[in-house]
Amino acid sequence: MKLIFMGTPDFAVPTLDAIVSAGHEVLAVVAQPDRPSGRGRKLSSPPTIVRARALGLVTKQPRAVRRGPFPEWMVSAGADLAVVVAYGRILPEKLLNAPARGCINVHASLLPKYRGAAPIHRSIIAGEPETGVTTMQMDVGLDTGDMLLTAKTPIGPDENTGAVWDRLSHIGAALLIETLETLDGITPTPQDHAAATHAPPLVKAEGKVDWRASAQTCHDLIRGMNPWPGAFTTLNGERIKIQASSVVSWPGAPAVPGTISVTKKALIVSTGDGAVQLITAQRPGKRAQPGVQVAQGLRLSTGATFQ
């Protein structure tokens, strides 16, 4: 099958590899333009472009998908199908209809739940016990197209977005190949739009932990925001990034949410209904450390309060 592959982050790389390994002809790998990254702010190519070059594939990084040379190329490319995996842009109807069999999306949720840009983060923040991948025939809506196949996986109680992201990238690759192999025999299933939930992009401010919430809610936010954009709390104006936590039983936890308890082995914070241990945290300009070492560095004692 002649395919156009459209995807940008590392999440999409296993699917690209699977397509090539399955023997499909990739007409081009399409991703977003190079972006500045790192302390030096040097231009860096997306992971899919780096991988495509290593595979000797044609690459395209259009700045515009609604006008200019790219739409015309896609219409005239003669593709049987386009596979879209976290490309990062909404495709206009002209491009959705350009390949003979349209566009299939690999979406990292069990649709119709968590439509949008951050389904993995949002599902973990919400405390979902499971997630998965859906292959979908794309239409002009935001993840509203008919579903083709799904695959489920549990979310461990302490798993963070990074771990689930990696697992789903490989589940999605396998599901896409299964979808392509059985496409003629699949009856698309319309989504129940009334049951839809949304997963908008994250902003850094959402990472601030509200210690008045339940211990589980605080823990879910911390793991859902790891590795990006990161959960945090503040102490005397200093932002403390929290990478890992656990819900703990702490009968002597102070009643005021945000109050700190320091032991020889742990840094524990009171919440609205219990307590959370900060397993790994990071001060500005410092490396990540066990929570108790951060407490020592800040010279914290029991009774101090995170804001």
Rosetta silent file (secondary structure, phi, psi, omega in degrees, C-alpha in Angstrom):
SEQUENCE: MKLIFMGTPDFAVPTLDAIVSAGHEVLAVVAQPDRPSGRGRKLSSPPTIVRARALGLVTKQPRAVRRGPFPEWMVSAGADLAVVVAYGRILPEKLLNAPARGCINVHASLLPKYRGAAPIHRSIIAGEPETGVTTMQMDVGLDTGDMLLTAKTPIGPDENTGAVWDRLSHIGAALLIETLETLDGITPTPQDHAAATHAPPLVKAEGKVDWRASAQTCHDLIRGMNPWPGAFTTLNGERIKIQASSVVSWPGAPAVPGTISVTKKALIVSTGDGAVQLITAQRPGKRAQPGVQVAQGLRLSTGATFQ
SCORE:     score description
SCORE:     0.000 S_00000001
   1 L     0.000  138.231  177.204    0.000    0.000    0.000 S_00000001
   2 E   -88.035  118.434 -173.036    1.264    3.512   -0.820 S_00000001
   3 E  -121.848  148.375  163.985    1.127    5.580    2.352 S_00000001
   4 E  -106.528  129.013 -179.834    1.784    9.105    3.515 S_00000001
   5 E  -106.127  126.813 -179.399    2.875    9.132    7.148 S_00000001
   6 E  -123.925  111.366 -179.629    2.060   12.217    9.204 S_00000001
   7 E  -169.345  153.362 -172.943    3.435   12.401   12.750 S_00000001
   8 L  -120.683  -54.063 -171.859    5.782   14.533   14.807 S_00000001
   9 L   -83.372  179.309  179.545    6.831   13.323   18.326 S_00000001
  10 H   -62.244  -24.371  177.344    8.620   10.193   19.488 S_00000001
  11 H   -55.993  -31.867 -175.490    5.219    8.615   20.129 S_00000001
  12 H   -84.364  -15.439 -173.400    4.815    8.236   16.357 S_00000001
  13 H   -62.821  -45.005  178.613    8.191    6.603   15.647 S_00000001
  14 H   -58.711  -35.032  178.150    7.211    2.973   16.497 S_00000001
  15 H   -67.878  -40.953  176.022    4.277    3.235   14.087 S_00000001
  16 H   -59.945  -47.075  178.807    6.548    4.525   11.327 S_00000001
  17 H   -59.882  -41.128 -178.617    8.971    1.666   11.943 S_00000001
  18 H   -65.482  -38.715  178.979    6.121   -0.854   11.902 S_00000001
  19 H   -63.408  -44.611  179.391    4.811    0.451    8.583 S_00000001
  20 H   -65.219  -44.493 -179.622    8.225    0.157    6.969 S_00000001
  21 H   -62.851  -30.894 -179.914    8.797   -3.316    8.440 S_00000001
  22 L   -77.639   -6.013  175.025    5.415   -4.457    7.094 S_00000001
  23 L    91.202   10.215  177.643    6.553   -3.589    3.580 S_00000001
  24 L   -75.439  150.271  178.672    4.318   -0.638    2.844 S_00000001
  25 E   -88.172  116.303  179.700    5.640    2.058    0.512 S_00000001
  26 E   -93.935  109.689 -178.446    6.013    5.343    2.397 S_00000001
  27 E   -68.582  -35.545  177.804    5.738    8.187   -0.104 S_00000001
  28 E  -168.388  150.939  170.675    6.809   10.759    2.497 S_00000001
  29 E  -104.098  122.142 -174.876    7.053   11.354    6.213 S_00000001
  30 E  -111.558  128.947  179.843    5.350   14.620    7.110 S_00000001
  31 L  -143.989  172.838  177.810    6.015   16.410   10.406 S_00000001
  32 L   -71.163  161.214 -178.640    5.971   19.875   11.877 S_00000001
  33 L   -62.290  159.980  174.377    8.893   22.236   11.163 S_00000001
  34 L   -56.543  144.708 -179.877   12.129   22.158   13.148 S_00000001
  35 E  -125.963  152.058  173.252   11.868   24.000   16.471 S_00000001
  36 E   -65.971  141.477  178.599   14.437   25.630   18.785 S_00000001
  37 E  -150.562  162.762  178.191   15.283   23.398   21.723 S_00000001
  38 L    74.902  177.341 -177.822   17.746   23.097   24.592 S_00000001
  39 L   -64.730  -32.774 -179.828   19.653   25.825   26.351 S_00000001
  40 L   -82.336   -6.454  179.056   21.273   26.985   23.127 S_00000001
  41 L    55.093   37.676  176.606   17.872   27.160   21.397 S_00000001
  42 E   -79.782  149.529  179.055   19.294   25.470   18.316 S_00000001
  43 E   -63.949  135.217 -178.547   16.884   24.192   15.686 S_00000001
  44 E  -131.440  134.213  179.536   16.041   20.544   16.254 S_00000001
  45 L   -78.356  147.417  176.760   14.200   18.180   13.910 S_00000001
  46 L   -61.656  153.752 -179.673   11.204   16.189   15.216 S_00000001
  47 H   -54.727  -36.192 -179.726   11.885   12.548   16.151 S_00000001
  48 H   -67.770  -34.494  178.671    9.923   11.257   13.150 S_00000001
  49 H   -70.102  -41.643  176.653   12.038   13.290   10.747 S_00000001
  50 H   -58.847  -45.059 -179.951   15.246   12.057   12.352 S_00000001
  51 H   -67.461  -41.199 -179.813   14.019    8.481   12.013 S_00000001
  52 H   -60.913  -41.581  178.301   12.800    8.993    8.444 S_00000001
  53 H   -63.145  -39.640  178.504   16.210   10.269    7.368 S_00000001
  54 H   -64.607  -29.877  179.529   17.863    7.229    8.928 S_00000001
  55 H   -87.679   -3.688 -179.799   15.469    5.042    6.930 S_00000001
  56 L    75.029   27.068 -178.083   16.171    6.946    3.715 S_00000001
  57 L   -94.184  153.717  174.674   12.604    8.210    3.366 S_00000001
  58 L   -67.662  138.228  178.809   11.413   11.440    1.777 S_00000001
  59 E  -122.755  148.407  175.908   10.537   14.057    4.399 S_00000001
  60 E  -139.693  135.840  179.728    8.287   17.108    4.320 S_00000001
  61 L  -133.078   70.250 -175.250    7.828   19.748    7.018 S_00000001
  62 L   -68.330  142.443  174.152    5.266   22.222    5.695 S_00000001
  63 L   -82.277  -20.485 -179.995    4.616   25.430    7.547 S_00000001
  64 L  -136.000  137.058  178.293    1.106   25.550    6.114 S_00000001
  65 L  -113.631   -2.264  179.580   -1.308   22.702    5.348 S_00000001
  66 L  -103.086  -14.338 -179.249   -4.236   24.749    4.053 S_00000001
  67 L  -152.218  169.235  177.729   -2.434   26.619    1.296 S_00000001
  68 L    90.058 -166.517 -172.734    0.808   26.593   -0.629 S_00000001
  69 H   -70.790  -27.400 -174.342    2.677   23.708   -2.257 S_00000001
  70 H   -64.999  -49.534  179.100    2.014   21.013    0.340 S_00000001
  71 H   -56.448  -38.995 -179.794   -1.749   20.570   -0.183 S_00000001
  72 H   -65.915  -39.240  177.480   -1.193   20.377   -3.928 S_00000001
  73 H   -62.991  -45.255 -175.912    1.505   17.756   -3.460 S_00000001
  74 H   -64.150  -37.362  179.057   -0.670   15.642   -1.192 S_00000001
  75 H   -66.034  -36.139 -175.013   -3.578   15.735   -3.634 S_00000001
  76 H   -95.016    1.041 -172.524   -1.347   14.661   -6.515 S_00000001
  77 L   -70.651  -22.808 -178.908    0.798   12.132   -4.598 S_00000001
  78 L    75.773   28.778 -179.208   -1.322    9.117   -5.526 S_00000001
  79 L   -76.101  143.529  171.905   -1.427    7.745   -1.984 S_00000001
  80 L   -74.508  -34.635 -172.087   -3.760    4.920   -1.084 S_00000001
  81 E  -159.679  151.026  169.273   -3.952    6.130    2.506 S_00000001
  82 E  -114.045  135.114  176.029   -2.488    8.605    4.977 S_00000001
  83 E  -106.831  125.443 -175.217   -1.612    7.474    8.503 S_00000001
  84 E  -117.989  121.970 -179.033   -1.726   10.257   11.091 S_00000001
  85 E  -133.865  100.916  176.958   -0.110    9.829   14.524 S_00000001
  86 L    53.081   46.867  179.373    0.129   12.916   16.743 S_00000001
  87 L   -67.144  -39.950  175.253    0.874   15.192   13.805 S_00000001
  88 L   100.496    5.899  175.931   -0.199   18.243   15.791 S_00000001
  89 L  -138.543  148.649  176.144   -2.357   20.043   13.257 S_00000001
  90 L   -81.486  126.819 -177.397   -5.993   19.758   12.210 S_00000001
  91 L   -87.440  134.333  176.732   -6.194   18.649    8.595 S_00000001
  92 L   -72.270  163.690 -175.959   -8.650   20.389    6.264 S_00000001
  93 H   -57.422  -35.153 -179.773  -11.179   18.358    4.301 S_00000001
  94 H   -58.465  -40.799  179.962   -9.125   18.685    1.116 S_00000001
  95 H   -78.279  -35.194  178.260   -6.245   16.764    2.695 S_00000001
  96 H   -61.154  -31.767 -177.816   -8.481   14.245    4.460 S_00000001
  97 L   -96.694   -1.960 -175.810   -9.906   13.287    1.082 S_00000001
  98 L   -64.595  -50.299  176.594   -6.641   13.435   -0.873 S_00000001
  99 L   -69.202  153.170 -176.361   -5.602    9.751   -0.460 S_00000001
 100 L   -57.078  -36.395 -178.276   -7.850    7.222   -2.197 S_00000001
 101 L  -111.812   21.102  174.929   -8.940    5.712    1.148 S_00000001
 102 L    75.762 -153.442 -175.398   -8.711    8.842    3.230 S_00000001
 103 E  -124.470  134.774  175.630   -6.765    9.231    6.483 S_00000001
 104 E  -111.526  130.811 -179.189   -6.510    6.894    9.460 S_00000001
 105 E  -105.111  140.437  171.369   -5.555    8.301   12.841 S_00000001
 106 E  -103.342  106.364 -173.360   -3.858    6.426   15.696 S_00000001
 107 E  -111.169  133.201 -172.647   -5.285    8.117   18.798 S_00000001
 108 L   -85.923   55.566  170.746   -4.006    7.411   22.320 S_00000001
 109 L  -159.948  170.808  173.789   -7.316    6.956   24.109 S_00000001
 110 L   -92.655   88.846 -177.635  -10.405    4.796   24.113 S_00000001
 111 L   -58.656  147.324   13.138  -12.606    7.053   22.069 S_00000001
 112 L   -87.997    9.657  178.310  -14.903    8.872   22.489 S_00000001
 113 L   -76.548  142.990  173.518  -13.137    9.634   25.778 S_00000001
 114 L    59.953   54.939  169.198  -10.248   12.086   25.746 S_00000001
 115 E   -74.932  140.243  176.444  -10.492   13.606   22.315 S_00000001
 116 L   125.797 -164.914 -166.850   -7.785   16.173   21.735 S_00000001
 117 L   -82.871  -21.431 -172.806   -4.082   16.854   22.128 S_00000001
 118 L  -130.185   55.760 -175.875   -3.277   15.409   25.583 S_00000001
 119 H   -66.999  -34.398 -178.448   -5.236   12.175   26.060 S_00000001
 120 H   -70.938  -49.913  178.076   -2.543   10.313   28.002 S_00000001
 121 H   -55.017  -49.678 -174.043   -1.844   13.135   30.447 S_00000001
 122 H   -66.418  -35.440 -179.520   -5.536   13.817   31.007 S_00000001
 123 H   -67.693  -36.955  179.123   -6.484   10.186   31.572 S_00000001
 124 H   -72.754  -43.245  177.501   -3.834    9.789   34.283 S_00000001
 125 H   -58.134  -35.216 -179.968   -4.691   13.117   35.931 S_00000001
 126 L   -79.362   -4.817  178.476   -8.313   11.952   36.032 S_00000001
 127 L    76.914   25.217 -179.488   -7.283    8.724   37.774 S_00000001
 128 L   -63.835  139.331  178.295   -8.474    6.406   35.007 S_00000001
 129 L   -81.293  -16.141  178.490   -7.730    2.714   35.686 S_00000001
 130 E  -149.739  161.724  175.121   -7.218    1.950   31.996 S_00000001
 131 E  -146.676 -159.995 -179.468   -6.580    3.581   28.663 S_00000001
 132 E   170.462 -163.325 -179.941   -5.747    2.405   25.173 S_00000001
 133 E  -131.125  142.807  175.506   -5.458    3.234   21.515 S_00000001
 134 E  -124.939  130.995  167.142   -8.124    3.689   18.866 S_00000001
 135 E   -92.964  139.517 -168.172   -7.617    3.650   15.118 S_00000001
 136 E  -141.985  138.284  171.285  -10.109    5.974   13.497 S_00000001
 137 E   -77.456  115.479 -171.079  -11.204    7.020   10.019 S_00000001
 138 L   -73.036  144.815  169.844  -10.620   10.757   10.187 S_00000001
 139 L  -129.703 -169.168 -172.956  -13.258   13.376    9.423 S_00000001
 140 L   -76.711  -10.046  179.238  -13.300   17.161    9.753 S_00000001
 141 L   -81.222  174.711  177.667  -14.070   17.102   13.487 S_00000001
 142 L   -86.472   96.370  179.439  -11.583   16.875   16.361 S_00000001
 143 L    58.640   39.761 -176.992  -11.177   13.107   16.821 S_00000001
 144 L  -106.073   -0.796 -173.827  -14.815   12.543   15.908 S_00000001
 145 L   -70.173  168.916 -179.747  -14.422   10.021   13.077 S_00000001
 146 L   -66.646  139.798 -178.415  -15.711    6.462   12.986 S_00000001
 147 E   -82.159  144.672  178.518  -13.674    3.966   15.013 S_00000001
 148 E  -106.457  -67.038  177.801  -11.938    1.013   13.368 S_00000001
 149 E  -134.262  157.609  175.610  -10.097   -0.994   16.051 S_00000001
 150 E  -133.654  155.995  173.327   -9.224   -0.495   19.733 S_00000001
 151 E  -141.163  134.818 -175.794   -6.685   -1.943   22.148 S_00000001
 152 E  -108.363  155.671  173.556   -6.795   -1.528   25.935 S_00000001
 153 E  -151.528  141.603  177.599   -4.140   -1.450   28.638 S_00000001
 154 E   -72.865  154.766  172.510   -4.382   -0.880   32.409 S_00000001
 155 L  -106.028  117.750  179.352   -2.810    2.167   34.031 S_00000001
 156 L   -63.957  151.862 -174.897   -0.822    1.188   37.108 S_00000001
 157 L   -62.436  -21.926  179.291   -1.618    3.155   40.285 S_00000001
 158 L  -116.884    7.699  179.848    1.828    4.773   40.293 S_00000001
 159 L   -70.152  143.753  176.828    2.503    4.922   36.543 S_00000001
 160 L  -106.887  177.330 -176.809    3.251    8.315   35.091 S_00000001
 161 H   -60.250  -39.092 -179.101    2.608    9.779   31.659 S_00000001
 162 H   -58.783  -43.851 -178.717    6.084    8.887   30.418 S_00000001
 163 H   -67.718  -44.326 -179.040    5.623    5.181   31.121 S_00000001
 164 H   -69.824  -38.161  176.714    2.136    4.981   29.626 S_00000001
 165 H   -54.785  -49.838 -178.595    3.219    7.106   26.649 S_00000001
 166 H   -62.199  -44.944 -178.490    5.981    4.633   25.792 S_00000001
 167 H   -65.005  -44.857 -178.598    3.720    1.598   26.123 S_00000001
 168 H   -65.983  -29.413  179.168    0.898    3.097   24.076 S_00000001
 169 H   -62.407  -36.156  179.461    3.300    4.078   21.292 S_00000001
 170 H   -81.251  -36.069  174.785    4.050    0.379   20.713 S_00000001
 171 H   -61.809  -42.833  179.644    0.441   -0.717   21.220 S_00000001
 172 H   -62.965  -38.835  178.806   -0.577    1.889   18.651 S_00000001
 173 H   -62.108  -47.141  179.696    2.003    0.650   16.156 S_00000001
 174 H   -64.757  -39.090 -179.032    0.740   -2.928   16.393 S_00000001
 175 H   -67.465  -36.195  179.297   -2.894   -1.816   16.205 S_00000001
 176 H   -65.079  -43.435  178.848   -2.234    0.263   13.091 S_00000001
 177 H   -63.434  -42.110  175.994   -0.654   -2.691   11.291 S_00000001
 178 H   -61.028  -39.837  178.879   -3.608   -4.876   12.288 S_00000001
 179 H   -62.179  -45.992 -179.610   -5.938   -2.175   10.992 S_00000001
 180 H   -64.186  -39.856 -176.957   -4.169   -2.006    7.629 S_00000001
 181 H   -69.433  -27.952 -175.752   -4.110   -5.798    7.279 S_00000001
 182 L  -114.632   13.653 -170.289   -7.841   -6.179    7.999 S_00000001
 183 H   -55.059  -41.912 -176.857   -9.099   -2.865    6.648 S_00000001
 184 H   -65.811  -21.933 -178.031  -11.372   -4.346    3.993 S_00000001
 185 H  -101.401    1.711 -178.927  -13.154   -6.442    6.609 S_00000001
 186 L   -88.573  131.207  172.127  -13.620   -3.756    9.267 S_00000001
 187 L   -97.222  110.498 -178.073  -17.032   -2.175    9.716 S_00000001
 188 L   -57.884  141.605 -179.602  -16.407    1.363   11.084 S_00000001
 189 E  -109.751  119.419  177.295  -18.243    2.128   14.324 S_00000001
 190 L   -62.117  144.330  177.239  -19.667    5.643   14.836 S_00000001
 191 L   -76.725  151.867  172.434  -18.672    7.253   18.115 S_00000001
 192 L   -85.317   95.005 -173.667  -21.179    8.029   20.835 S_00000001
 193 H   -64.287  -25.390  179.230  -20.735   11.787   20.760 S_00000001
 194 H   -69.281  -21.633 -178.782  -22.830   12.221   23.901 S_00000001
 195 H   -96.602    5.059 -174.935  -20.201   10.255   25.853 S_00000001
 196 L   -69.829  142.597  168.089  -17.255   12.275   24.561 S_00000001
 197 L  -125.372  165.144 -170.832  -14.754   13.917   26.873 S_00000001
 198 E  -123.825  150.242 -177.024  -11.959   16.257   25.865 S_00000001
 199 L  -129.447   75.465 -178.038   -8.218   16.425   26.457 S_00000001
 200 L   -68.029  162.732  178.994   -7.028   19.947   25.624 S_00000001
 201 L   -57.236  147.930  178.275   -3.318   20.817   25.587 S_00000001
 202 L   -81.779  150.279  170.118   -1.676   21.238   28.969 S_00000001
 203 L  -121.839  151.646 -173.148   -0.304   24.525   30.253 S_00000001
 204 H   -58.256  -34.462 -177.262    2.420   24.738   32.886 S_00000001
 205 H   -62.209  -24.220  179.333    0.179   26.500   35.414 S_00000001
 206 H   -67.359  -14.543 -178.261   -1.996   23.369   35.632 S_00000001
 207 H   -78.558   -6.912 -179.561    0.884   21.606   37.357 S_00000001
 208 E   -70.214  122.415 -177.798    0.458   23.493   40.636 S_00000001
 209 L   -76.716  128.661  174.426   -0.647   21.018   43.281 S_00000001
 210 L   -97.447  100.945 -174.726   -3.670   22.066   45.303 S_00000001
 211 L   -67.489   -9.220  175.994   -3.038   20.344   48.612 S_00000001
 212 L   -74.252  -17.632  178.153   -6.666   20.925   49.623 S_00000001
 213 L   -73.009  174.683  178.744   -7.651   18.185   47.172 S_00000001
 214 L   -67.996  159.693  178.129   -7.639   14.516   48.118 S_00000001
 215 H   -59.691  -40.619 -179.577   -4.363   12.648   48.424 S_00000001
 216 H   -65.222  -40.880  178.965   -5.274   10.551   45.385 S_00000001
 217 H   -62.955  -42.340  177.643   -6.068   13.642   43.314 S_00000001
 218 H   -62.654  -45.082  179.956   -2.717   15.208   44.217 S_00000001
 219 H   -62.918  -43.046 -179.846   -0.877   11.989   43.385 S_00000001
 220 H   -64.088  -38.321  177.099   -2.688   11.611   40.052 S_00000001
 221 H   -64.163  -44.324 -177.760   -1.794   15.173   39.069 S_00000001
 222 H   -61.232  -45.206 -178.217    1.876   14.613   39.931 S_00000001
 223 H   -76.904  -29.880  177.940    2.182   11.448   37.867 S_00000001
 224 H   -70.370  -26.981 -179.218    0.050   12.810   35.034 S_00000001
 225 L   -92.100    3.703 -178.964    2.301   15.861   34.661 S_00000001
 226 L  -103.847  123.543   16.707    5.504   13.771   34.588 S_00000001
 227 L   -94.317  -13.851 -179.483    7.700   14.205   32.581 S_00000001
 228 L  -138.625  142.922    2.438    6.103   17.335   31.087 S_00000001
 229 L   -87.440   -2.353  176.021    5.105   19.994   31.996 S_00000001
 230 L    98.270  131.557  173.423    5.754   18.939   35.584 S_00000001
 231 E   -84.341  153.459 -178.339    3.825   19.227   38.829 S_00000001
 232 E  -154.157  162.238  171.291    5.058   21.750   41.385 S_00000001
 233 E  -136.922  172.522 -178.710    4.465   23.405   44.703 S_00000001
 234 E  -129.123  150.916  177.255    5.945   26.542   46.231 S_00000001
 235 E  -143.272  114.835 -179.199    7.670   27.409   49.479 S_00000001
 236 L    52.009   40.593  177.029    8.527   31.015   50.314 S_00000001
 237 L    85.302   -7.400  179.557    8.364   31.906   46.631 S_00000001
 238 E   -94.599  131.190 -179.368   10.587   29.030   45.502 S_00000001
 239 E   -86.826  125.201  178.548    9.066   26.573   43.054 S_00000001
 240 E  -108.666  116.795  178.267    9.663   22.919   43.926 S_00000001
 241 E   -82.424  136.739 -178.114    9.100   20.511   41.052 S_00000001
 242 E  -113.355  118.441 -178.447    7.651   17.138   42.052 S_00000001
 243 E   -95.548  -34.368 -176.931    8.514   14.140   39.900 S_00000001
 244 E  -146.951  146.705 -177.411    7.199   11.201   41.912 S_00000001
 245 E  -149.157  175.984  171.616    4.886   10.674   44.858 S_00000001
 246 E  -153.155  150.140  173.992    2.784    8.094   46.629 S_00000001
 247 E   -80.893  129.416 -176.267   -0.362    8.127   48.701 S_00000001
 248 E  -127.872  153.545  172.229    0.541    7.151   52.257 S_00000001
 249 L   -86.186  121.018 -175.931   -1.234    6.360   55.481 S_00000001
 250 L  -140.775   82.035 -174.469   -0.117    9.002   57.983 S_00000001
 251 L   -55.260  -29.759 -178.227   -2.339    9.005   61.050 S_00000001
 252 L   -92.837   15.184 -177.972   -0.459   11.943   62.547 S_00000001
 253 L   -61.884  132.258  177.365   -0.739   14.114   59.474 S_00000001
 254 L   -58.079  150.646 -175.413   -1.531   17.742   60.388 S_00000001
 255 L   -72.684  -25.959 -175.717   -5.059   18.823   59.545 S_00000001
 256 L   -80.500  119.008  179.478   -4.030   21.869   57.472 S_00000001
 257 L   -57.799  140.483 -179.172   -3.467   20.892   53.812 S_00000001
 258 L    92.755   -9.355 -179.789    0.050   21.592   52.586 S_00000001
 259 E   -72.342  136.591 -173.601    1.626   21.120   56.011 S_00000001
 260 E   -96.615  139.209  170.646    4.934   19.286   55.858 S_00000001
 261 E  -121.041  126.200 -178.171    6.050   16.389   58.025 S_00000001
 262 E  -115.059  125.977  174.096    9.751   15.509   57.878 S_00000001
 263 L  -117.793 -177.553  179.135   11.172   12.205   59.102 S_00000001
 264 L   -67.079  -22.851 -174.642   14.611   10.655   58.692 S_00000001
 265 L  -121.710   -3.402 -172.643   13.429    8.847   55.564 S_00000001
 266 L  -150.084  152.165  170.362   10.511   10.793   54.141 S_00000001
 267 E  -115.811  115.680 -172.998    8.993   14.142   53.194 S_00000001
 268 E  -121.740  140.232 -177.557    5.236   13.958   53.667 S_00000001
 269 E  -123.242  132.220  177.021    2.597   16.570   52.868 S_00000001
 270 E   -72.464  144.262  177.236   -0.902   16.770   54.304 S_00000001
 271 L  -123.364 -171.699 -178.159   -3.781   16.926   51.825 S_00000001
 272 L   -64.255  -24.489 -178.718   -7.498   17.488   52.064 S_00000001
 273 L  -139.368   16.237 -177.696   -8.134   13.934   53.196 S_00000001
 274 L   171.426 -133.534 -176.313   -4.796   12.333   54.021 S_00000001
 275 E  -152.616  155.013  177.746   -1.172   12.601   52.987 S_00000001
 276 E  -128.346  133.867  172.838    1.226   12.251   50.064 S_00000001
 277 E   -91.346  131.530  175.420    4.906   11.369   50.249 S_00000001
 278 E   -88.105  104.219 -175.465    7.149   13.292   47.877 S_00000001
 279 E   -77.086  -45.132  179.260    9.467   10.558   46.623 S_00000001
 280 E  -135.689  133.621 -179.682   11.456   12.656   44.139 S_00000001
 281 E  -145.380  171.836 -174.371   11.557   16.438   43.860 S_00000001
 282 E  -150.159  127.473  173.896   13.740   19.155   42.397 S_00000001
 283 L   -86.402  158.270  179.034   14.667   22.676   43.392 S_00000001
 284 L   -57.052  130.693  178.033   15.387   25.325   40.747 S_00000001
 285 L    75.912    3.832 -179.092   18.842   24.846   39.250 S_00000001
 286 L  -114.058  163.646  173.820   19.369   21.599   41.154 S_00000001
 287 L   -79.836  160.559  176.747   19.215   17.971   40.134 S_00000001
 288 L   -65.816  140.634 -177.865   16.294   15.787   41.117 S_00000001
 289 E  -139.540  161.213  169.621   16.704   14.244   44.570 S_00000001
 290 E   -55.602  145.685 -175.723   14.787   12.062   47.017 S_00000001
 291 H   -54.468  -39.997 -177.975   12.209   14.194   48.793 S_00000001
 292 H   -64.791  -32.572  177.116   13.883   13.892   52.160 S_00000001
 293 H   -71.235  -34.335  174.422   17.133   15.278   50.711 S_00000001
 294 H   -63.535  -42.294  177.416   15.227   18.222   49.269 S_00000001
 295 H   -60.086  -41.190  178.669   13.785   18.825   52.725 S_00000001
 296 H   -65.710  -41.215  179.557   17.278   18.768   54.181 S_00000001
 297 H   -63.821  -33.717  178.492   18.540   21.184   51.543 S_00000001
 298 H   -86.970   -4.557 -176.570   15.712   23.564   52.341 S_00000001
 299 L    57.061   43.631  179.781   16.224   23.003   56.074 S_00000001
 300 L   -78.322  149.274  173.118   12.606   22.110   56.416 S_00000001
 301 L  -133.278  160.652  179.680   11.118   20.964   59.669 S_00000001
 302 L   -56.485  132.919 -179.978    7.739   19.540   60.514 S_00000001
 303 L   110.346  -17.077  174.049    5.092   22.251   60.493 S_00000001
 304 L   -67.149  161.386 -174.057    6.321   24.218   57.478 S_00000001
 305 E  -132.957  129.391  170.074    3.681   24.687   54.780 S_00000001
 306 L   -76.980  141.149  178.072    3.732   24.446   51.018 S_00000001
 307 L   -91.497    0.000    0.000    1.667   27.102   49.290 S_00000001
